[in-house]
Amino acid sequence: MEHISPADALTLAAHAADKQGPGNLLRIVLIVMVVGCVMVGWLLLRGYRK
């Protein structure tokens, strides 16, 4: 196995991360959206209980 310097490894990792797309951002947006829907549903149903 060929030895890769830390600087080259960091450069390769940065290029690989650029190619992955909006994965983490999309995950966060979906989680926030689901939690928001649950909270809105809870608030609406709580109001109709009276």
Beta strands, then each sheet from edge to edge (+ up, - down):
end
